[in-house]
Every structure is written in structure tokens, then in C-alpha cells.
Amino acid sequence: MRTGFLVTAVAAVTVTALPGTASAVPGADDVAAQVAEASHELEVVSEQLNEARVVLARHQDEAEAAGEAAAEAEARIGSLDGHIRRLARSAYTGSGMTQLDALLTSDSAEDLVDQLGTLDAIAGHTNAVLGEVSQAAEDAERSRDAAAEAAADAERTVARIAAQQEELEAKIADYQRRYEALTAPQQEQVARAHGGAALPAPSAVTAPSSAAQVAVNTALAQIGDPYVWGAGGPNAFDCSGLTSYAYAAAGVTLPHSSRSQSQMGTPVSRSQLQPGDLVFFYSPVSHVGMYIGNGQMVHASTSGQPVKVASLDSMGSYNSARRIAG
């Protein structure tokens, strides 16, 4: 069991004082920049929370599988006939029935050969099976304990990240009040700073495979739906929630985490992007969108901004891309 992600997640989610917490009253443009920066910080933490939930689910599945393996091993042991086990143990340890016992109790040479052969077979085969099953049971039990411990650690990590997210959301609420007092051009400045200006949706997009086509069509159909931290549809989304929802419509399961999604499929260079490819931003990855061609993507950008089409360069921090289908 690997639980290194726990240390990484906790270390990476240190809440620091965000811009705008000083006593000096900033100008309107500064407030817009602070709102954009705070929105990005919250998305980072929100995606780390998504990732922690993905890992938690994996550990829970491993714990369940280990428990089933332990139960199966125990059932195999219990199904062995008690008499055969006693004979096997006797043959293996040298107590109970021995070759001398077989000699003294045999009625004929043929009977002796049969008894010796049976004894050898029981001693060899049955003890091998017992040893194998007993080892399997011990291994499964250790695996179950380790998986349960990892799941408990993951749950504690989720709780810690959720508390930090709550603290950030309180800061966002404070910034949001100032954001709402900005003029329309200043609010547009916030949108450009994190997610880019909204572009008209293309009339048609042709993807290289049927699965990618369904995913693209599904993502585009969500344009205008609100951004909500941790949401995965059907009426609200965060960035990884939108892409996982779109590919789920195509029968492809993706984890609700931009970091986990950045390890799915196959890598693809920016020059070879095709509609349906997932594009990732920041290092470490904390945002994902879906490429739709012509240097554009559809994505759930940030709080206060609905799902929209934007330029691939609008985030200003391109990281990588992965091809999920096609």
C-alpha cells in the first residue's frame, strides 16, 4: 500500500495569507487581481480535495478486495477435510501415522505400497495446499489491515483539506463582495485573469473518434452552466467535474480530479492536439479543459464564470495534454 500522497497532499495545501488581507485599502484594479488570485488558490485546494477523494475511493476498494481475498482463503482452509489434514500433519511432522505404522497395519505388500503412496501424496500435496492457503490468508489479512489503515489516513486528509478549503472560501466570500462592487470592465479583467474571455461556441466540432465526439458534444452542451467547487454535474461543474461528466456520457470513466486525469490516456504534444483531448494547466496540475480545435477549449474556469469556450492560451500556464479516446 502506498500512502505517500497523504504527505504530499497535506504539504501542498498550506493556507497562506492571500493578497488583500493587509490593512491598506487597495484600488479597484488591485481588488480585481486579488479576486482572480484567490479564485485560483481555491481551485488548487479544491482539486487537491478531489484528488484526495479519488485516492480514498481507491483505498476503500483495495480494503474490500483484500477482505474478500482473506475470506476466500479462510473458506478454502475450512473446506479441507479434517481427516486429511490430520494425516497430512502427521506425515509432515513425523507423529501419528508413520511408514512404520503403515508396515505394521498392512495386510499385504500391495496394501503397504498403497498406504505408503497415499501417505506420501497426502503429506506432499495436502501440506503444499495448506501452506499456500495459509500464506494467502496471512497475506490477505495484512493487506486488509494496511488498506484499512490507508483508507483511514485518506479520510483524515480529506477532512484536513476540507477545513482548509472552508477557510479559503471565507476569504473568497470577502473578495467576492468587493468584486461585486467593481465595474463591468473590471469584472471582465477578473475573467481574463483566470479562464479567459468567453468565445462564441463553434457551430460544429469534428472529433477523431465516436467516444471523443460524444465527450466534446456533451461538454459543449454544458456551456452556460455555473461553476461550483467540487460539482460534477448535471447542472453545475468544476473543471475536472466537467471533463469526467463529458467522458462518462461516452462510456469512459475518468476520476474527478485534474491531477488524476493528467495521468490517464496517452500523452500528446500541443502541436498534435485533436478535439476531445484533455489539456492541463499549472504545475502541479490544478486545472483541466477539453480541446475543441482551432486553439480553443471548453472548460469550467472559475467561480462566478459559467462553463464557456476560451482560448487555449487564456490560462497562461499550459502544462500538458492527454488523449483519452481516439
NUMAR-794136 format. One line per field, with one value per residue: residue number from 1; residue in three letters; y, z, x of N, C-alpha, C in turn. Coordinates in steps of 0.05 Angstrom, whole numbers. Example, Ala and Ser with C-alpha at 12.3 -4.5 7.8 and 13.67 -1.06 7.14 Angstrom:
// residues 2
num: (1:2)
residu: (ALA:SER)
nyy: (-114:-45)
nzz: (156:142)
nxx: (264:257)
cayy: (-90:-21)
cazz: (156:143)
caxx: (246:273)
cyy: (-66:1)
czz: (156:157)
cxx: (264:258)
***
This chain:
// residues 326
num: (1:2:3:4:5:6:7:8:9:10:11:12:13:14:15:16:17:18:19:20:21:22:23:24:25:26:27:28:29:30:31:32:33:34:35:36:37:38:39:40:41:42:43:44:45:46:47:48:49:50:51:52:53:54:55:56:57:58:59:60:61:62:63:64:65:66:67:68:69:70:71:72:73:74:75:76:77:78:79:80:81:82:83:84:85:86:87:88:89:90:91:92:93:94:95:96:97:98:99:100:101:102:103:104:105:106:107:108:109:110:111:112:113:114:115:116:117:118:119:120:121:122:123:124:125:126:127:128:129:130:131:132:133:134:135:136:137:138:139:140:141:142:143:144:145:146:147:148:149:150:151:152:153:154:155:156:157:158:159:160:161:162:163:164:165:166:167:168:169:170:171:172:173:174:175:176:177:178:179:180:181:182:183:184:185:186:187:188:189:190:191:192:193:194:195:196:197:198:199:200:201:202:203:204:205:206:207:208:209:210:211:212:213:214:215:216:217:218:219:220:221:222:223:224:225:226:227:228:229:230:231:232:233:234:235:236:237:238:239:240:241:242:243:244:245:246:247:248:249:250:251:252:253:254:255:256:257:258:259:260:261:262:263:264:265:266:267:268:269:270:271:272:273:274:275:276:277:278:279:280:281:282:283:284:285:286:287:288:289:290:291:292:293:294:295:296:297:298:299:300:301:302:303:304:305:306:307:308:309:310:311:312:313:314:315:316:317:318:319:320:321:322:323:324:325:326)
residu: (MET:ARG:THR:GLY:PHE:LEU:VAL:THR:ALA:VAL:ALA:ALA:VAL:THR:VAL:THR:ALA:LEU:PRO:GLY:THR:ALA:SER:ALA:VAL:PRO:GLY:ALA:ASP:ASP:VAL:ALA:ALA:GLN:VAL:ALA:GLU:ALA:SER:HIS:GLU:LEU:GLU:VAL:VAL:SER:GLU:GLN:LEU:ASN:GLU:ALA:ARG:VAL:VAL:LEU:ALA:ARG:HIS:GLN:ASP:GLU:ALA:GLU:ALA:ALA:GLY:GLU:ALA:ALA:ALA:GLU:ALA:GLU:ALA:ARG:ILE:GLY:SER:LEU:ASP:GLY:HIS:ILE:ARG:ARG:LEU:ALA:ARG:SER:ALA:TYR:THR:GLY:SER:GLY:MET:THR:GLN:LEU:ASP:ALA:LEU:LEU:THR:SER:ASP:SER:ALA:GLU:ASP:LEU:VAL:ASP:GLN:LEU:GLY:THR:LEU:ASP:ALA:ILE:ALA:GLY:HIS:THR:ASN:ALA:VAL:LEU:GLY:GLU:VAL:SER:GLN:ALA:ALA:GLU:ASP:ALA:GLU:ARG:SER:ARG:ASP:ALA:ALA:ALA:GLU:ALA:ALA:ALA:ASP:ALA:GLU:ARG:THR:VAL:ALA:ARG:ILE:ALA:ALA:GLN:GLN:GLU:GLU:LEU:GLU:ALA:LYS:ILE:ALA:ASP:TYR:GLN:ARG:ARG:TYR:GLU:ALA:LEU:THR:ALA:PRO:GLN:GLN:GLU:GLN:VAL:ALA:ARG:ALA:HIS:GLY:GLY:ALA:ALA:LEU:PRO:ALA:PRO:SER:ALA:VAL:THR:ALA:PRO:SER:SER:ALA:ALA:GLN:VAL:ALA:VAL:ASN:THR:ALA:LEU:ALA:GLN:ILE:GLY:ASP:PRO:TYR:VAL:TRP:GLY:ALA:GLY:GLY:PRO:ASN:ALA:PHE:ASP:CYS:SER:GLY:LEU:THR:SER:TYR:ALA:TYR:ALA:ALA:ALA:GLY:VAL:THR:LEU:PRO:HIS:SER:SER:ARG:SER:GLN:SER:GLN:MET:GLY:THR:PRO:VAL:SER:ARG:SER:GLN:LEU:GLN:PRO:GLY:ASP:LEU:VAL:PHE:PHE:TYR:SER:PRO:VAL:SER:HIS:VAL:GLY:MET:TYR:ILE:GLY:ASN:GLY:GLN:MET:VAL:HIS:ALA:SER:THR:SER:GLY:GLN:PRO:VAL:LYS:VAL:ALA:SER:LEU:ASP:SER:MET:GLY:SER:TYR:ASN:SER:ALA:ARG:ARG:ILE:ALA:GLY)
nyy: (-24:44:105:154:198:224:254:288:314:340:373:405:436:483:537:602:672:708:754:821:820:856:917:963:996:971:992:993:962:931:901:870:839:812:781:747:719:696:662:626:603:577:541:508:483:459:422:390:368:340:302:276:250:215:181:162:132:92:66:47:10:-25:-44:-71:-111:-138:-158:-193:-229:-251:-276:-314:-345:-365:-395:-434:-462:-481:-515:-561:-629:-652:-700:-712:-669:-681:-728:-708:-671:-707:-739:-699:-679:-724:-750:-790:-828:-865:-888:-936:-949:-958:-1003:-1041:-1047:-1063:-1110:-1137:-1137:-1106:-1076:-1047:-1016:-985:-957:-929:-899:-867:-840:-811:-779:-750:-724:-693:-664:-644:-616:-578:-550:-532:-500:-461:-438:-421:-383:-348:-330:-303:-263:-237:-218:-183:-147:-128:-102:-63:-34:-16:18:55:77:101:140:169:189:223:260:282:308:346:377:394:429:468:485:507:551:581:591:626:671:680:695:744:772:768:802:851:845:846:899:922:953:935:929:920:873:840:839:805:757:749:742:692:642:665:706:695:658:654:594:541:523:471:414:368:308:258:206:164:163:207:246:244:260:313:337:333:363:414:422:438:490:552:532:537:547:508:493:429:404:358:356:344:397:435:449:436:443:391:361:373:351:297:284:293:253:209:205:183:133:127:123:172:196:243:289:335:325:268:257:277:236:197:159:174:211:273:317:389:409:368:365:343:349:334:318:324:381:409:451:493:478:441:403:434:448:433:428:417:405:433:444:491:521:527:514:481:495:492:547:582:605:642:646:619:553:553:570:581:612:571:593:626:614:619:585:535:464:407:353:301:244:215:185:157)
nzz: (0:-16:13:4:-21:17:51:12:-5:42:53:9:14:45:76:63:78:35:-21:-6:47:79:119:90:42:-19:-89:-141:-186:-162:-127:-163:-184:-138:-128:-172:-163:-113:-128:-161:-123:-90:-126:-133:-82:-81:-123:-102:-60:-89:-112:-66:-51:-94:-86:-36:-48:-79:-42:-8:-41:-48:5:10:-30:-9:37:16:-8:37:62:24:24:76:73:37:69:109:81:72:85:152:168:128:135:186:175:139:170:207:175:158:204:229:270:296:246:213:168:190:218:175:154:194:197:148:105:63:14:-28:-6:30:-4:-27:18:33:-12:-12:36:25:-16:9:48:16:-25:2:46:18:-6:41:63:23:22:75:77:39:66:109:82:57:101:123:81:81:131:123:80:103:141:108:83:126:138:91:95:139:116:76:110:133:88:71:113:105:56:69:99:59:27:58:54:0:-2:22:-15:-58:-46:-53:-107:-131:-128:-167:-231:-295:-335:-301:-276:-320:-326:-285:-303:-349:-326:-302:-335:-382:-434:-454:-512:-575:-583:-625:-686:-702:-685:-702:-680:-672:-660:-643:-588:-568:-596:-573:-522:-531:-553:-509:-469:-493:-493:-442:-436:-405:-358:-286:-249:-196:-137:-133:-159:-202:-243:-258:-270:-253:-248:-233:-257:-268:-258:-301:-346:-332:-330:-383:-411:-386:-409:-457:-443:-418:-360:-318:-265:-216:-215:-232:-229:-227:-276:-310:-314:-343:-403:-461:-471:-508:-555:-557:-608:-635:-619:-615:-623:-564:-534:-470:-436:-394:-338:-302:-252:-197:-233:-234:-261:-314:-381:-441:-505:-566:-617:-665:-631:-585:-525:-484:-420:-348:-315:-268:-203:-207:-261:-317:-350:-408:-475:-490:-506:-515:-495:-456:-401:-391:-370:-391:-385:-401:-443:-454:-489:-488:-516:-581)
nxx: (17:11:20:41:19:-9:24:45:-2:-20:24:23:-22:-21:-50:-41:-34:-74:-71:-91:-105:-81:-81:-85:-126:-139:-135:-186:-170:-131:-162:-191:-150:-136:-182:-182:-134:-145:-187:-160:-126:-164:-184:-140:-136:-187:-183:-143:-171:-209:-174:-156:-203:-209:-165:-178:-225:-200:-168:-207:-232:-190:-185:-233:-227:-183:-205:-243:-208:-183:-227:-239:-193:-195:-242:-226:-189:-223:-254:-225:-219:-222:-199:-162:-128:-107:-80:-43:-14:8:41:75:99:119:94:39:8:58:110:125:79:46:71:64:9:-8:-39:-18:35:20:-20:11:44:4:-14:32:39:-7:0:47:27:-13:18:52:21:-25:-4:25:-17:-43:-3:2:-50:-55:-14:-34:-79:-56:-27:-70:-97:-60:-57:-110:-111:-72:-95:-142:-120:-95:-140:-165:-127:-130:-182:-176:-142:-175:-211:-177:-162:-212:-225:-187:-203:-251:-234:-209:-253:-281:-248:-253:-307:-304:-272:-307:-349:-325:-313:-363:-374:-344:-335:-364:-323:-279:-294:-292:-238:-222:-244:-213:-163:-166:-182:-199:-230:-298:-312:-348:-387:-367:-400:-399:-361:-312:-292:-239:-256:-313:-323:-294:-322:-374:-360:-340:-386:-420:-394:-395:-449:-458:-447:-454:-473:-466:-405:-385:-351:-324:-366:-398:-436:-507:-519:-483:-413:-344:-276:-252:-296:-329:-302:-299:-353:-368:-339:-360:-409:-395:-383:-335:-296:-272:-230:-253:-215:-166:-111:-108:-132:-94:-59:-82:-101:-62:-1:1:29:27:24:-1:-53:-121:-193:-227:-184:-154:-132:-83:-66:-21:31:43:-8:-71:-117:-162:-183:-223:-200:-223:-208:-179:-146:-175:-213:-263:-285:-295:-284:-275:-300:-360:-358:-389:-391:-353:-328:-261:-197:-140:-95:-111:-107:-54:-15:0:6:6:-21:-70:-92:-152:-190:-193)
cayy: (0:68:128:178:220:238:274:308:330:358:393:424:451:502:561:626:697:715:782:836:818:878:937:984:991:970:1004:975:943:912:883:851:820:795:762:727:703:680:642:605:589:560:518:489:467:443:399:372:354:320:281:260:233:193:162:149:111:70:51:32:-13:-44:-57:-90:-133:-153:-172:-216:-249:-264:-293:-336:-363:-379:-415:-457:-477:-494:-536:-585:-649:-654:-725:-709:-650:-694:-746:-692:-661:-730:-746:-677:-676:-749:-761:-804:-850:-864:-910:-960:-956:-970:-1030:-1059:-1050:-1072:-1139:-1148:-1119:-1087:-1057:-1030:-997:-966:-939:-911:-879:-849:-824:-792:-760:-732:-707:-674:-647:-630:-596:-556:-534:-518:-478:-440:-424:-406:-359:-329:-318:-284:-241:-222:-204:-160:-128:-116:-83:-40:-19:-2:40:76:90:119:163:186:203:245:280:296:326:369:393:407:451:489:496:525:576:596:600:650:693:685:710:772:784:769:826:873:840:855:928:931:959:912:924:908:845:825:835:781:734:745:733:664:628:678:716:675:660:640:566:534:511:442:404:340:294:235:180:167:169:235:263:246:276:341:347:335:386:439:425:449:519:568:521:551:535:503:477:401:395:341:355:351:424:452:435:448:437:362:350:376:332:269:282:291:227:188:203:166:107:127:132:187:205:271:302:343:312:240:256:283:211:178:160:176:239:283:344:411:412:346:364:338:353:313:315:340:399:414:476:498:458:416:406:440:456:417:435:398:418:431:452:520:534:533:493:486:488:506:562:591:614:666:644:594:537:570:566:602:606:553:609:644:608:629:567:508:444:383:343:272:234:195:167:164)
cazz: (0:-17:24:1:-30:40:59:-9:-5:65:50:-13:20:67:71:70:75:7:-26:2:76:94:128:70:24:-46:-110:-155:-203:-144:-117:-185:-186:-114:-131:-191:-150:-93:-142:-169:-99:-82:-145:-127:-59:-88:-139:-83:-46:-108:-114:-41:-52:-113:-73:-15:-60:-87:-18:2:-59:-41:30:5:-45:9:55:1:-11:63:66:5:34:100:64:26:91:123:64:72:104:176:170:110:148:208:163:127:192:218:156:156:229:237:291:287:226:200:149:206:223:151:151:214:193:121:103:41:3:-45:13:41:-25:-29:42:31:-34:-3:57:12:-31:29:61:-3:-38:21:61:0:-8:66:65:4:31:100:70:26:86:124:64:53:126:125:61:90:152:111:63:121:153:88:79:149:134:70:106:156:98:65:130:136:64:71:132:93:35:82:106:34:17:74:42:-26:2:27:-40:-76:-40:-67:-136:-140:-129:-189:-256:-314:-347:-281:-273:-343:-320:-268:-321:-367:-310:-295:-352:-407:-443:-467:-542:-586:-587:-654:-696:-704:-679:-711:-664:-687:-653:-633:-559:-566:-607:-553:-500:-539:-555:-482:-456:-506:-485:-415:-437:-390:-331:-267:-236:-167:-127:-127:-173:-226:-260:-286:-275:-244:-252:-231:-282:-273:-259:-329:-365:-325:-337:-412:-420:-376:-430:-478:-432:-408:-333:-310:-238:-213:-205:-254:-226:-235:-304:-324:-316:-358:-431:-471:-474:-535:-556:-563:-637:-645:-605:-630:-607:-544:-517:-445:-434:-366:-333:-277:-243:-206:-247:-218:-278:-338:-400:-464:-530:-586:-643:-671:-608:-565:-507:-468:-393:-325:-309:-240:-190:-219:-290:-326:-369:-432:-494:-486:-520:-501:-483:-437:-374:-388:-355:-403:-374:-417:-454:-455:-507:-474:-535:-609)
caxx: (0:27:5:58:3:-20:44:46:-27:-21:45:16:-47:-17:-64:-26:-49:-77:-70:-114:-110:-68:-100:-89:-149:-128:-151:-205:-155:-118:-182:-197:-128:-138:-204:-173:-114:-159:-202:-141:-117:-185:-186:-118:-144:-210:-174:-129:-192:-219:-154:-156:-227:-203:-147:-194:-241:-183:-160:-231:-235:-168:-192:-255:-216:-166:-223:-254:-187:-179:-249:-237:-172:-205:-262:-211:-178:-245:-266:-208:-229:-207:-184:-139:-109:-93:-60:-21:3:23:62:94:114:130:78:15:14:84:115:125:51:35:82:52:-20:-14:-46:-3:55:5:-33:32:51:-19:-15:55:34:-28:12:65:11:-25:39:63:2:-43:11:31:-42:-47:16:-5:-75:-49:2:-52:-96:-39:-22:-95:-103:-42:-66:-134:-105:-58:-113:-160:-105:-92:-166:-169:-109:-141:-205:-166:-131:-198:-222:-159:-164:-238:-224:-172:-220:-271:-221:-205:-279:-288:-233:-266:-332:-297:-264:-329:-364:-312:-315:-389:-374:-328:-349:-365:-296:-261:-302:-281:-209:-220:-249:-189:-141:-168:-202:-201:-256:-315:-314:-372:-384:-367:-425:-395:-334:-309:-272:-227:-269:-340:-323:-286:-344:-394:-349:-340:-414:-431:-381:-405:-477:-460:-440:-473:-478:-449:-382:-388:-329:-329:-390:-393:-460:-511:-526:-462:-388:-317:-262:-250:-323:-340:-289:-307:-381:-369:-329:-378:-430:-384:-376:-307:-295:-249:-232:-260:-191:-149:-85:-111:-138:-69:-44:-99:-97:-34:7:1:41:8:21:-17:-79:-146:-217:-232:-161:-155:-110:-79:-53:-6:49:30:-33:-95:-139:-165:-204:-225:-194:-244:-198:-174:-133:-196:-222:-286:-277:-307:-259:-272:-324:-371:-357:-402:-376:-350:-306:-240:-172:-122:-74:-124:-98:-26:2:-5:24:8:-46:-73:-113:-168:-203:-185)
cyy: (25:91:154:202:237:260:296:326:350:380:414:442:469:528:585:650:705:745:796:834:840:900:959:977:992:985:983:954:922:892:862:830:801:774:740:708:685:657:619:589:569:536:498:471:449:419:380:356:333:296:263:241:210:172:148:126:87:53:35:7:-34:-59:-78:-115:-151:-170:-197:-238:-265:-284:-318:-356:-379:-400:-439:-474:-493:-517:-562:-605:-652:-678:-723:-690:-664:-713:-731:-682:-684:-737:-724:-675:-701:-762:-775:-826:-845:-887:-937:-969:-969:-999:-1050:-1065:-1060:-1102:-1152:-1128:-1098:-1066:-1037:-1008:-976:-946:-919:-890:-858:-829:-803:-770:-740:-713:-686:-654:-631:-609:-572:-537:-518:-495:-455:-424:-409:-381:-338:-315:-297:-259:-223:-206:-180:-138:-113:-95:-58:-22:-3:22:63:91:109:144:181:202:227:268:296:316:351:388:408:431:474:502:515:552:594:607:625:675:700:702:739:786:788:794:850:870:851:885:939:938:935:908:912:879:828:820:810:756:728:734:704:651:640:688:694:680:646:611:559:520:481:436:375:328:269:208:185:175:198:254:266:264:306:352:351:359:412:444:437:478:535:558:533:534:532:485:448:389:379:337:344:380:444:436:451:437:407:348:352:355:303:264:278:264:204:184:185:139:104:138:147:196:235:286:309:329:283:239:261:258:190:180:160:205:247:311:365:414:390:344:359:343:329:308:333:356:408:438:477:473:460:422:413:450:439:428:414:414:413:440:483:535:541:509:501:478:503:520:568:601:640:666:618:578:552:560:589:593:588:569:627:639:617:610:538:488:420:375:313:266:212:176:177:162)
czz: (0:-7:22:-7:-6:49:38:-8:18:62:29:-7:44:60:81:67:46:4:-16:31:92:101:107:51:-4:-66:-124:-171:-185:-133:-138:-187:-162:-117:-150:-178:-129:-106:-151:-145:-89:-100:-140:-103:-65:-104:-122:-67:-64:-110:-89:-41:-71:-100:-50:-26:-69:-64:-7:-15:-53:-15:26:-10:-27:28:41:-3:14:68:48:15:59:93:52:48:104:107:63:93:128:178:152:123:170:197:152:148:204:200:155:181:239:261:280:268:213:181:165:212:198:147:169:210:166:121:81:31:-14:-28:24:21:-28:-6:41:10:-25:18:44:-3:-13:40:42:-12:-18:37:44:-3:18:70:47:14:57:95:56:46:102:107:61:78:129:105:69:112:141:95:81:134:133:83:102:147:113:79:123:138:85:84:133:112:63:90:120:70:46:90:81:24:33:62:15:-22:7:2:-59:-71:-54:-97:-146:-141:-152:-213:-274:-326:-327:-275:-296:-340:-304:-285:-339:-351:-303:-312:-379:-414:-457:-497:-551:-590:-616:-662:-697:-698:-687:-696:-679:-681:-643:-604:-554:-575:-586:-530:-507:-540:-527:-467:-467:-497:-457:-414:-423:-363:-311:-258:-206:-158:-121:-142:-198:-243:-244:-291:-266:-245:-240:-255:-288:-272:-287:-347:-358:-332:-367:-422:-409:-396:-453:-468:-421:-380:-327:-281:-237:-200:-229:-253:-236:-265:-321:-327:-332:-387:-439:-475:-503:-535:-564:-593:-650:-632:-624:-612:-589:-526:-492:-443:-404:-361:-304:-270:-213:-218:-228:-234:-303:-355:-423:-490:-551:-614:-645:-647:-586:-548:-494:-439:-372:-312:-279:-229:-202:-249:-299:-344:-396:-451:-490:-502:-502:-486:-461:-408:-369:-374:-365:-392:-393:-428:-455:-474:-493:-493:-563:-612)
cxx: (18:10:21:42:-7:-2:45:22:-27:-1:37:-7:-43:-30:-48:-44:-50:-75:-95:-121:-97:-88:-105:-111:-138:-146:-168:-190:-141:-138:-189:-175:-129:-160:-195:-153:-127:-175:-184:-132:-139:-188:-164:-126:-168:-202:-157:-149:-204:-200:-154:-180:-223:-186:-161:-211:-225:-175:-184:-236:-214:-174:-213:-244:-199:-183:-235:-233:-182:-202:-248:-215:-181:-226:-248:-199:-200:-257:-250:-218:-211:-190:-159:-118:-94:-72:-36:-3:20:46:84:112:127:115:53:23:41:87:115:96:39:45:68:22:-28:-20:-30:17:41:-8:-13:40:29:-19:8:51:14:-16:30:49:-2:-5:49:43:-14:-28:19:7:-46:-28:10:-29:-70:-33:-16:-70:-81:-34:-47:-102:-86:-50:-91:-129:-91:-77:-132:-146:-101:-117:-172:-152:-120:-165:-197:-155:-153:-209:-204:-161:-191:-239:-209:-187:-240:-259:-217:-232:-288:-273:-245:-291:-326:-289:-288:-346:-352:-314:-342:-392:-358:-346:-348:-337:-277:-268:-292:-251:-205:-224:-225:-166:-142:-190:-207:-229:-271:-315:-339:-367:-384:-393:-423:-365:-332:-285:-262:-240:-297:-341:-315:-308:-366:-385:-349:-368:-426:-420:-392:-434:-480:-453:-462:-479:-458:-425:-388:-365:-338:-353:-383:-418:-484:-515:-505:-436:-365:-302:-260:-277:-335:-328:-297:-336:-383:-360:-347:-401:-421:-376:-348:-306:-269:-252:-238:-237:-174:-122:-87:-116:-113:-51:-59:-92:-68:-26:7:13:21:3:4:-44:-102:-169:-222:-208:-164:-130:-108:-61:-41:12:52:2:-56:-118:-139:-187:-204:-220:-216:-235:-194:-162:-152:-202:-249:-279:-295:-284:-256:-299:-334:-371:-370:-383:-376:-328:-286:-215:-155:-101:-85:-115:-70:-7:-2:16:27:-20:-46:-96:-127:-181:-195:-156)
***
